[in-house]
Amino acid sequence: MQQHLLARRQAPRPSRFHAFTGFVTAAATAGLLLTGLAPGAQAVAANPYERGPAPTNASIEASRGSYATSQTSVSSLAVSGFGGGTVYYPTSTADGTFGAVVISPGFTAYQSSIAWLGPRLASQGFVVFTIDTNTTLDQPDSRGRQLLSALDYLTQRSPVRTRIDASRLGVMGHSMGGGGSLEAAKSRTSLKAAIPLTGWNTDKTWPELRTPTLVVGADGDTVAPVGTHSEPFYESLPGSLDKAYLELRGASHFTPNSSDTTIAKYSLSWLKRFIDNDTRYEQFLCPIPRPSLTIAEYRGTCPHTS
């Protein structure tokens, strides 16, 4: 019994130093955990329009993104100012509203010629409206007005208007529709992004534009040769503007009418960067992409400032 009591008396007690050390260790661990959580919270606060998981080269080249999508047809009889079309949109509303893009076809073409871009971009977190024009012969200035009419319909009267942030809008178009996207951006400087795809327009200079613009040309284009269309478009944009020129290698004027990974990859990155202010996509635009099997040339202003 005496031995047992003696052992108890001799057993060392935790010192105040050990208790303090334990407290510091626990506090440090908690601090590390909080620090680990902070970047995500800060990212949300700094970029509230980020949508979807962190991008990778594989994800931006994929034919579909992380969002399930639906689509709805818009009859020309139900709208004015343009010829109707198809709206593609993410089915989930859990992430809040999305930016929106309207896309115009080219001369003598219908929305079916650019329809592949609808689900591809929508599945990455955009509402996308591929439109028909009033007539297939409409010129770029008319197509520009129609792109803006379609945006107004999309944000004000369409069934998906509550899914859209009307302050985050962009325009795209092929050929004369591409020329129309420049016209639309000239008229509405609040647009966040413009992407003319092998664009055609008799107006070659665009110093008035204030919208970040990605000009896409094709080295084999004989309808709107880059030397008389895409290159002058790009070079005439203000030097202070976030802008880029992508010339596709081994491509024709009609390459944007079929699913194309290079077009999708850089169009998506441009829309994400400037409509969503999602700087996670800056890595695919800056440093400037190098020539490759699909890129003949790429020029741009880096780093971007918008």
Secondary structure as a PSIPRED ss2 file (coil, helix, strand):
# PSIPRED VFORMAT (PSIPRED V4.0)

   1 M C   1.000  0.000  0.000
   2 Q H   0.000  1.000  0.000
   3 Q H   0.000  1.000  0.000
   4 H H   0.000  1.000  0.000
   5 L H   0.000  1.000  0.000
   6 L H   0.000  1.000  0.000
   7 A H   0.000  1.000  0.000
   8 R H   0.000  1.000  0.000
   9 R H   0.000  1.000  0.000
  10 Q H   0.000  1.000  0.000
  11 A C   1.000  0.000  0.000
  12 P C   1.000  0.000  0.000
  13 R C   1.000  0.000  0.000
  14 P C   1.000  0.000  0.000
  15 S C   1.000  0.000  0.000
  16 R H   0.000  1.000  0.000
  17 F H   0.000  1.000  0.000
  18 H H   0.000  1.000  0.000
  19 A H   0.000  1.000  0.000
  20 F H   0.000  1.000  0.000
  21 T H   0.000  1.000  0.000
  22 G H   0.000  1.000  0.000
  23 F H   0.000  1.000  0.000
  24 V H   0.000  1.000  0.000
  25 T H   0.000  1.000  0.000
  26 A H   0.000  1.000  0.000
  27 A H   0.000  1.000  0.000
  28 A H   0.000  1.000  0.000
  29 T H   0.000  1.000  0.000
  30 A H   0.000  1.000  0.000
  31 G H   0.000  1.000  0.000
  32 L H   0.000  1.000  0.000
  33 L H   0.000  1.000  0.000
  34 L H   0.000  1.000  0.000
  35 T H   0.000  1.000  0.000
  36 G H   0.000  1.000  0.000
  37 L H   0.000  1.000  0.000
  38 A H   0.000  1.000  0.000
  39 P H   0.000  1.000  0.000
  40 G H   0.000  1.000  0.000
  41 A H   0.000  1.000  0.000
  42 Q H   0.000  1.000  0.000
  43 A H   0.000  1.000  0.000
  44 V H   0.000  1.000  0.000
  45 A H   0.000  1.000  0.000
  46 A H   0.000  1.000  0.000
  47 N C   1.000  0.000  0.000
  48 P C   1.000  0.000  0.000
  49 Y C   1.000  0.000  0.000
  50 E C   1.000  0.000  0.000
  51 R C   1.000  0.000  0.000
  52 G C   1.000  0.000  0.000
  53 P C   1.000  0.000  0.000
  54 A C   1.000  0.000  0.000
  55 P C   1.000  0.000  0.000
  56 T C   1.000  0.000  0.000
  57 N H   0.000  1.000  0.000
  58 A H   0.000  1.000  0.000
  59 S H   0.000  1.000  0.000
  60 I H   0.000  1.000  0.000
  61 E H   0.000  1.000  0.000
  62 A C   1.000  0.000  0.000
  63 S C   1.000  0.000  0.000
  64 R C   1.000  0.000  0.000
  65 G C   1.000  0.000  0.000
  66 S C   1.000  0.000  0.000
  67 Y C   1.000  0.000  0.000
  68 A C   1.000  0.000  0.000
  69 T E   0.000  0.000  1.000
  70 S E   0.000  0.000  1.000
  71 Q E   0.000  0.000  1.000
  72 T E   0.000  0.000  1.000
  73 S E   0.000  0.000  1.000
  74 V E   0.000  0.000  1.000
  75 S C   1.000  0.000  0.000
  76 S H   0.000  1.000  0.000
  77 L H   0.000  1.000  0.000
  78 A H   0.000  1.000  0.000
  79 V C   1.000  0.000  0.000
  80 S C   1.000  0.000  0.000
  81 G C   1.000  0.000  0.000
  82 F C   1.000  0.000  0.000
  83 G C   1.000  0.000  0.000
  84 G C   1.000  0.000  0.000
  85 G E   0.000  0.000  1.000
  86 T E   0.000  0.000  1.000
  87 V E   0.000  0.000  1.000
  88 Y E   0.000  0.000  1.000
  89 Y E   0.000  0.000  1.000
  90 P E   0.000  0.000  1.000
  91 T C   1.000  0.000  0.000
  92 S C   1.000  0.000  0.000
  93 T C   1.000  0.000  0.000
  94 A C   1.000  0.000  0.000
  95 D C   1.000  0.000  0.000
  96 G C   1.000  0.000  0.000
  97 T C   1.000  0.000  0.000
  98 F E   0.000  0.000  1.000
  99 G E   0.000  0.000  1.000
 100 A E   0.000  0.000  1.000
 101 V E   0.000  0.000  1.000
 102 V E   0.000  0.000  1.000
 103 I E   0.000  0.000  1.000
 104 S E   0.000  0.000  1.000
 105 P C   1.000  0.000  0.000
 106 G C   1.000  0.000  0.000
 107 F C   1.000  0.000  0.000
 108 T C   1.000  0.000  0.000
 109 A C   1.000  0.000  0.000
 110 Y C   1.000  0.000  0.000
 111 Q H   0.000  1.000  0.000
 112 S H   0.000  1.000  0.000
 113 S H   0.000  1.000  0.000
 114 I H   0.000  1.000  0.000
 115 A C   1.000  0.000  0.000
 116 W C   1.000  0.000  0.000
 117 L H   0.000  1.000  0.000
 118 G H   0.000  1.000  0.000
 119 P H   0.000  1.000  0.000
 120 R H   0.000  1.000  0.000
 121 L H   0.000  1.000  0.000
 122 A H   0.000  1.000  0.000
 123 S C   1.000  0.000  0.000
 124 Q C   1.000  0.000  0.000
 125 G C   1.000  0.000  0.000
 126 F E   0.000  0.000  1.000
 127 V E   0.000  0.000  1.000
 128 V E   0.000  0.000  1.000
 129 F E   0.000  0.000  1.000
 130 T E   0.000  0.000  1.000
 131 I E   0.000  0.000  1.000
 132 D C   1.000  0.000  0.000
 133 T C   1.000  0.000  0.000
 134 N C   1.000  0.000  0.000
 135 T C   1.000  0.000  0.000
 136 T C   1.000  0.000  0.000
 137 L C   1.000  0.000  0.000
 138 D C   1.000  0.000  0.000
 139 Q C   1.000  0.000  0.000
 140 P H   0.000  1.000  0.000
 141 D H   0.000  1.000  0.000
 142 S H   0.000  1.000  0.000
 143 R H   0.000  1.000  0.000
 144 G H   0.000  1.000  0.000
 145 R H   0.000  1.000  0.000
 146 Q H   0.000  1.000  0.000
 147 L H   0.000  1.000  0.000
 148 L H   0.000  1.000  0.000
 149 S H   0.000  1.000  0.000
 150 A H   0.000  1.000  0.000
 151 L H   0.000  1.000  0.000
 152 D H   0.000  1.000  0.000
 153 Y H   0.000  1.000  0.000
 154 L H   0.000  1.000  0.000
 155 T H   0.000  1.000  0.000
 156 Q H   0.000  1.000  0.000
 157 R C   1.000  0.000  0.000
 158 S C   1.000  0.000  0.000
 159 P C   1.000  0.000  0.000
 160 V C   1.000  0.000  0.000
 161 R H   0.000  1.000  0.000
 162 T H   0.000  1.000  0.000
 163 R H   0.000  1.000  0.000
 164 I E   0.000  0.000  1.000
 165 D E   0.000  0.000  1.000
 166 A E   0.000  0.000  1.000
 167 S E   0.000  0.000  1.000
 168 R E   0.000  0.000  1.000
 169 L E   0.000  0.000  1.000
 170 G E   0.000  0.000  1.000
 171 V E   0.000  0.000  1.000
 172 M E   0.000  0.000  1.000
 173 G E   0.000  0.000  1.000
 174 H E   0.000  0.000  1.000
 175 S C   1.000  0.000  0.000
 176 M H   0.000  1.000  0.000
 177 G H   0.000  1.000  0.000
 178 G H   0.000  1.000  0.000
 179 G H   0.000  1.000  0.000
 180 G H   0.000  1.000  0.000
 181 S H   0.000  1.000  0.000
 182 L H   0.000  1.000  0.000
 183 E H   0.000  1.000  0.000
 184 A H   0.000  1.000  0.000
 185 A H   0.000  1.000  0.000
 186 K H   0.000  1.000  0.000
 187 S H   0.000  1.000  0.000
 188 R C   1.000  0.000  0.000
 189 T C   1.000  0.000  0.000
 190 S C   1.000  0.000  0.000
 191 L C   1.000  0.000  0.000
 192 K C   1.000  0.000  0.000
 193 A E   0.000  0.000  1.000
 194 A E   0.000  0.000  1.000
 195 I E   0.000  0.000  1.000
 196 P E   0.000  0.000  1.000
 197 L E   0.000  0.000  1.000
 198 T C   1.000  0.000  0.000
 199 G C   1.000  0.000  0.000
 200 W C   1.000  0.000  0.000
 201 N C   1.000  0.000  0.000
 202 T C   1.000  0.000  0.000
 203 D C   1.000  0.000  0.000
 204 K C   1.000  0.000  0.000
 205 T C   1.000  0.000  0.000
 206 W C   1.000  0.000  0.000
 207 P C   1.000  0.000  0.000
 208 E C   1.000  0.000  0.000
 209 L C   1.000  0.000  0.000
 210 R C   1.000  0.000  0.000
 211 T C   1.000  0.000  0.000
 212 P C   1.000  0.000  0.000
 213 T E   0.000  0.000  1.000
 214 L E   0.000  0.000  1.000
 215 V E   0.000  0.000  1.000
 216 V E   0.000  0.000  1.000
 217 G E   0.000  0.000  1.000
 218 A E   0.000  0.000  1.000
 219 D C   1.000  0.000  0.000
 220 G C   1.000  0.000  0.000
 221 D C   1.000  0.000  0.000
 222 T C   1.000  0.000  0.000
 223 V C   1.000  0.000  0.000
 224 A C   1.000  0.000  0.000
 225 P C   1.000  0.000  0.000
 226 V C   1.000  0.000  0.000
 227 G C   1.000  0.000  0.000
 228 T C   1.000  0.000  0.000
 229 H C   1.000  0.000  0.000
 230 S H   0.000  1.000  0.000
 231 E H   0.000  1.000  0.000
 232 P H   0.000  1.000  0.000
 233 F H   0.000  1.000  0.000
 234 Y H   0.000  1.000  0.000
 235 E H   0.000  1.000  0.000
 236 S H   0.000  1.000  0.000
 237 L C   1.000  0.000  0.000
 238 P C   1.000  0.000  0.000
 239 G C   1.000  0.000  0.000
 240 S C   1.000  0.000  0.000
 241 L C   1.000  0.000  0.000
 242 D C   1.000  0.000  0.000
 243 K E   0.000  0.000  1.000
 244 A E   0.000  0.000  1.000
 245 Y E   0.000  0.000  1.000
 246 L E   0.000  0.000  1.000
 247 E E   0.000  0.000  1.000
 248 L E   0.000  0.000  1.000
 249 R C   1.000  0.000  0.000
 250 G C   1.000  0.000  0.000
 251 A C   1.000  0.000  0.000
 252 S C   1.000  0.000  0.000
 253 H C   1.000  0.000  0.000
 254 F C   1.000  0.000  0.000
 255 T H   0.000  1.000  0.000
 256 P H   0.000  1.000  0.000
 257 N H   0.000  1.000  0.000
 258 S C   1.000  0.000  0.000
 259 S C   1.000  0.000  0.000
 260 D C   1.000  0.000  0.000
 261 T H   0.000  1.000  0.000
 262 T H   0.000  1.000  0.000
 263 I H   0.000  1.000  0.000
 264 A H   0.000  1.000  0.000
 265 K H   0.000  1.000  0.000
 266 Y H   0.000  1.000  0.000
 267 S H   0.000  1.000  0.000
 268 L H   0.000  1.000  0.000
 269 S H   0.000  1.000  0.000
 270 W H   0.000  1.000  0.000
 271 L H   0.000  1.000  0.000
 272 K H   0.000  1.000  0.000
 273 R H   0.000  1.000  0.000
 274 F H   0.000  1.000  0.000
 275 I H   0.000  1.000  0.000
 276 D C   1.000  0.000  0.000
 277 N C   1.000  0.000  0.000
 278 D C   1.000  0.000  0.000
 279 T H   0.000  1.000  0.000
 280 R H   0.000  1.000  0.000
 281 Y H   0.000  1.000  0.000
 282 E H   0.000  1.000  0.000
 283 Q H   0.000  1.000  0.000
 284 F H   0.000  1.000  0.000
 285 L C   1.000  0.000  0.000
 286 C C   1.000  0.000  0.000
 287 P C   1.000  0.000  0.000
 288 I C   1.000  0.000  0.000
 289 P C   1.000  0.000  0.000
 290 R C   1.000  0.000  0.000
 291 P C   1.000  0.000  0.000
 292 S C   1.000  0.000  0.000
 293 L C   1.000  0.000  0.000
 294 T C   1.000  0.000  0.000
 295 I E   0.000  0.000  1.000
 296 A E   0.000  0.000  1.000
 297 E E   0.000  0.000  1.000
 298 Y E   0.000  0.000  1.000
 299 R E   0.000  0.000  1.000
 300 G E   0.000  0.000  1.000
 301 T C   1.000  0.000  0.000
 302 C C   1.000  0.000  0.000
 303 P C   1.000  0.000  0.000
 304 H C   1.000  0.000  0.000
 305 T C   1.000  0.000  0.000
 306 S C   1.000  0.000  0.000
